Amino acid sequence: MIRDLLRRELADVEYALRIKHEEIAKLDARRARLIERLRLPIVYYSLTGNVRRFVEKTGRRAYQIPEIVAEPYILVTPTIGFGEIPEPVTEYLREYGGWLRAVAVSGNRNFGPLFGVAGEKIAREYGVPLILRFELAGNDEDVRKFNEEVSRIDEEVTR
Ligand SMILES: Cc1cc2nc3c(=O)[nH]c(=O)nc-3n(C[C@H](O)[C@H](O)[C@H](O)COP(=O)(O)O)c2cc1C
């Protein structure tokens, strides 16, 4: 008799524990989603795919111009037409430049003094740091540096 009662109580406790575990798993998933939302997204433009490949390697949430983000973001853009900012990027910044927190630029060293100049121009005009100038789709070291810089800005923005 007493054993039956104990068995029933044990079953109740095990059931309650299972419910709690499920709740914790749900809270963990929600926490992960919130942390992901707090990390700054990338907004990028890519004409021939190099910037897109770079952005994919960073593993960050990313939006391709003309997609709109109504939150702070990091811009990644190529330099085109001999030191120029691509026109869609200029237009996007005119509209949403207020959310810009930093810029990274792709280019090609063959352009000598014009290497990545679009990034310099944007940084100057919008008063944000140029956190990285990389060639083509970037290498592992570029991706590491980029993520390191962006993580620092993440902390500043969410503090
Ligand atoms: C017409 C043209 C002009 C370019 N002008 C420059 C330049 O002035 N400075 C530079 O650093 N890179 C220049 N580049 C190189 C691009 O910025 C580089 O290839 C970049 O990775 C392209 O990115 P995307 O493939 O995402 O469009 C130029 C490329 C093209 C095709």
The ligand as an SDF file (V2000), in Angstrom:
LIG
                    3D

 31 33  0  0  0  0  0  0  0  0999 V2000
   34.6650   48.2230  -62.7390 C   0  0  0  0  0  0  0  0  0  0  0  0
   35.3400   47.9200  -61.4290 C   0  0  0  0  0  0  0  0  0  0  0  0
   35.9470   48.9680  -60.7630 C   0  0  0  0  0  0  0  0  0  0  0  0
   36.5880   48.7350  -59.5410 C   0  0  0  0  0  0  0  0  0  0  0  0
   37.1910   49.7650  -58.8900 N   0  0  0  0  0  0  0  0  0  0  0  0
   37.8610   49.5230  -57.7320 C   0  0  0  0  0  0  0  0  0  0  0  0
   38.5320   50.5680  -57.0410 C   0  0  0  0  0  0  0  0  0  0  0  0
   38.5420   51.7190  -57.4430 O   0  0  0  0  0  0  0  0  0  0  0  0
   39.1750   50.2620  -55.8890 N   0  0  0  0  0  0  0  0  0  0  0  0
   39.2040   48.9980  -55.3810 C   0  0  0  0  0  0  0  0  0  0  0  0
   39.8080   48.7810  -54.3270 O   0  0  0  0  0  0  0  0  0  0  0  0
   38.5650   47.9760  -56.0100 N   0  0  0  0  0  0  0  0  0  0  0  0
   37.9050   48.2010  -57.1570 C   0  0  0  0  0  0  0  0  0  0  0  0
   37.2830   47.1740  -57.8070 N   0  0  0  0  0  0  0  0  0  0  0  0
   37.3430   45.8120  -57.2280 C   0  0  0  0  0  0  0  0  0  0  0  0
   36.0810   45.4610  -56.4600 C   0  0  0  0  0  0  0  0  0  0  0  0
   35.8520   46.3490  -55.3880 O   0  0  0  0  0  0  0  0  0  0  0  0
   36.2470   44.0450  -55.8710 C   0  0  0  0  0  0  0  0  0  0  0  0
   36.3760   43.1330  -56.9370 O   0  0  0  0  0  0  0  0  0  0  0  0
   35.1090   43.6590  -54.9710 C   0  0  0  0  0  0  0  0  0  0  0  0
   35.4760   42.4790  -54.2940 O   0  0  0  0  0  0  0  0  0  0  0  0
   33.8170   43.4390  -55.7220 C   0  0  0  0  0  0  0  0  0  0  0  0
   32.8150   43.0480  -54.8160 O   0  0  0  0  0  0  0  0  0  0  0  0
   31.4980   42.2910  -55.3170 P   0  0  0  0  0  0  0  0  0  0  0  0
   31.9680   41.0450  -56.0350 O   0  0  0  0  0  0  0  0  0  0  0  0
   30.7580   41.9480  -54.0720 O   0  0  0  0  0  0  0  0  0  0  0  0
   30.7640   43.2240  -56.1970 O   0  0  0  0  0  0  0  0  0  0  0  0
   36.6250   47.4150  -59.0150 C   0  0  0  0  0  0  0  0  0  0  0  0
   36.0010   46.3890  -59.7110 C   0  0  0  0  0  0  0  0  0  0  0  0
   35.3590   46.6230  -60.9020 C   0  0  0  0  0  0  0  0  0  0  0  0
   34.7050   45.4830  -61.6280 C   0  0  0  0  0  0  0  0  0  0  0  0
  1  2  1  0
  2  3  1  0
  2 30  2  0
  3  4  2  0
  4  5  1  0
  4 28  1  0
  5  6  2  0
  6  7  1  0
  6 13  1  0
  7  8  2  0
  7  9  1  0
  9 10  1  0
 10 11  2  0
 10 12  1  0
 12 13  2  0
 13 14  1  0
 14 15  1  0
 14 28  1  0
 15 16  1  0
 16 17  1  0
 16 18  1  0
 18 19  1  0
 18 20  1  0
 20 21  1  0
 20 22  1  0
 22 23  1  0
 23 24  1  0
 24 25  2  0
 24 26  1  0
 24 27  1  0
 28 29  2  0
 29 30  1  0
 30 31  1  0
M  END
$$$$
